[in-house]
Amino acid sequence: MRIVNIHEAKTHLSKLLEEVSLGGEIVIAKSGKPMARLTGISPAKPIRKPGFLKWKSKSPITSMLHYRMICWPCGIHPILWHHEN
């Protein structure tokens, strides 16, 4: 933690911000009395997208139907389909 006066903080703000971005902490003082603290902020959390597994159902039949609609839109399952000559 580094203590700087107001004049120095105004003059060297970009350098102080660089120091803070690297994990430092700066206290700005007026007449030797601490007035403010300059610290970095943590990155924002990613926004959660609700409803990602909305189609997922507790019923095995409904889940199977949704799975078939997504994986095989034509309705023909590649394993169950066979060609008869």
Beta strands, then each sheet from edge to edge (+ up, - down):
strand 1: 2-5
strand 2: 25-30
strand 3: 33-39
sheet 1: 1+ 2+ 3-
end
